[in-house]
Amino acid sequence: MNTYLDFKKVSLYITYVKNIKWFFNFFKDRITATTDIDYIIYDSKTINNDVSNYNTYKECFEELVKEIKDLDLCKKCHRLDKDFCKKCELGNIIDNITQVNNTDSTNEDSNSSENNECPICYKKLTLRYICICDDLRHKVCPDCYSNLEYNTSILCPICRQNSNDS
């Protein structure tokens, strides 16, 4: 499947990327992608790739899929954006404040420093963390939580419980 005529046979292609349903439409001069959720992608409802910017039609499609994989879902303002939500930018502001505070407070006792890193990726926790279970000391970073969130049941990586367990 390298040319427009090959992709035209598919007509409408539907697939899931990062647990979001995407619809691809193939036109002679461009490929468009939309989603079934009511979110804004960058500043519109679709992503378009102009085929003339690529060597082959297949390369255009692959780059569009790669771009979609790099999008992050902002549940606060209902946007899909690259790296972080460019509209609210709240996450980056909070992370920057936390990084400044972490460098200022270098003398922490060993018990509190254990709870200041994500048990999954081992990055330092910022002010943005999520408690999955009833134990508020068991925290994960938002990135790891969003990866866990795609699973049907989210278990705490430390105690293997969730807030619904008794």
C-alpha positions in Angstrom: 0.0 0.0 0.0 2.1 2.8 -1.3 -0.1 5.0 -3.5 -3.4 6.8 -3.2 -5.1 4.1 -5.2 -4.0 1.4 -2.7 -5.3 3.5 0.2 -8.5 4.4 -1.7 -9.5 0.7 -1.5 -9.6 1.1 2.3 -11.9 4.2 2.0 -12.4 4.9 5.7 -9.9 3.3 8.1 -10.8 3.1 11.8 -8.2 2.2 14.5 -7.4 2.8 18.1 -4.3 4.8 19.1 -3.7 5.3 22.8 -7.2 3.9 23.5 -8.8 6.7 21.4 -10.8 5.7 18.3 -9.5 7.4 15.2 -11.1 7.7 11.7 -8.7 8.2 8.7 -10.0 9.5 5.4 -7.9 9.2 2.3 -8.0 11.9 -0.4 -5.8 12.3 -3.4 -4.0 15.3 -2.0 -4.3 14.8 1.8 -5.0 12.3 4.6 -7.3 13.5 7.5 -7.8 12.0 10.9 -10.6 12.7 13.4 -11.6 11.1 16.6 -14.9 9.9 18.1 -14.5 11.9 21.3 -15.6 15.6 21.4 -12.1 17.0 21.9 -10.2 19.7 20.0 -7.1 18.5 18.2 -4.6 21.4 18.3 -7.2 24.1 17.3 -9.6 22.1 15.1 -11.5 18.8 15.0 -9.2 17.1 12.5 -5.5 16.6 11.7 -4.6 17.0 8.0 -1.4 15.9 6.3 -0.7 17.2 2.8 0.6 14.4 0.7 2.8 16.7 -1.4 5.0 17.3 1.7 6.1 13.6 1.6 7.9 11.3 -0.8 5.2 8.6 -0.8 1.5 8.4 0.2 2.5 5.7 2.7 5.1 7.9 4.3 2.4 10.6 4.8 0.1 8.1 6.5 2.9 6.8 8.8 3.9 10.4 9.8 0.2 11.1 10.6 0.0 8.1 12.9 3.3 9.0 14.5 2.0 12.5 15.2 -1.2 11.1 16.7 0.9 8.8 19.0 2.6 11.9 20.3 -0.6 13.7 21.3 -1.6 14.0 24.9 -5.1 14.2 26.2 -5.9 17.1 28.5 -9.0 16.2 30.5 -9.2 19.6 32.0 -9.9 21.6 28.8 -10.8 18.7 26.4 -7.9 19.0 24.0 -5.4 16.8 22.2 -2.1 18.5 22.0 1.6 17.7 21.5 3.6 17.1 24.8 1.1 19.0 27.0 -2.0 21.1 26.6 -0.9 24.4 25.1 -4.2 26.0 26.2 -4.1 25.5 29.9 -0.4 24.7 30.4 -1.3 24.1 34.1 0.7 20.9 34.3 4.0 22.6 33.2 3.5 25.6 35.5 3.0 23.3 38.5 5.9 21.1 37.5 8.2 24.1 37.2 7.1 25.4 40.7 7.8 22.0 42.2 11.2 21.6 40.6 12.2 25.0 42.0 10.9 23.9 45.5 12.7 20.5 45.2 16.1 22.2 44.5 15.6 24.6 47.4 14.8 21.8 49.9 17.9 19.5 49.5 17.9 18.4 53.2 14.9 15.9 53.3 14.7 13.0 55.6 14.9 9.5 54.0 11.2 8.6 54.7 9.8 11.6 52.9 12.2 11.2 49.9 10.9 7.7 49.4 7.4 9.1 48.7 8.7 11.8 46.4 9.3 9.5 43.4 6.9 7.6 41.3 7.1 3.8 42.1 6.7 3.1 38.3 9.0 5.4 36.5 11.1 6.6 39.5 10.9 10.2 38.4 10.6 12.8 41.2 6.9 13.6 42.0 5.8 17.1 41.4 2.7 18.7 43.0 0.7 16.8 40.5 0.4 13.3 41.7 -2.5 10.8 42.0 -3.3 8.4 44.8 -4.8 5.2 43.4 -5.6 3.4 46.6 -6.9 4.5 50.0 -3.3 4.9 51.3 -2.5 8.5 50.5 1.3 7.7 50.8 1.0 5.6 47.6 1.4 8.2 44.8 2.1 7.9 41.1 2.9 10.6 38.6 0.2 11.7 36.1 2.0 10.2 33.1 2.1 6.7 34.7 -1.5 7.1 35.9 -2.6 7.9 32.3 -0.9 4.7 31.1 -2.5 2.7 33.9 -5.9 4.3 33.2 -6.2 2.5 29.9 -6.4 -0.8 31.8 -9.9 -1.8 33.0 -8.9 -2.1 36.7 -6.3 0.2 38.2 -4.3 -1.3 41.0 -1.8 0.5 43.2 1.7 -0.5 42.2 2.7 -0.7 45.8 -0.1 -2.5 47.6 -2.0 -3.9 44.7 -5.3 -2.5 46.0 -7.6 0.1 44.6 -10.0 2.5 46.3 -13.0 0.2 45.7 -11.4 -2.7 47.6 -12.3 -3.3 51.2 
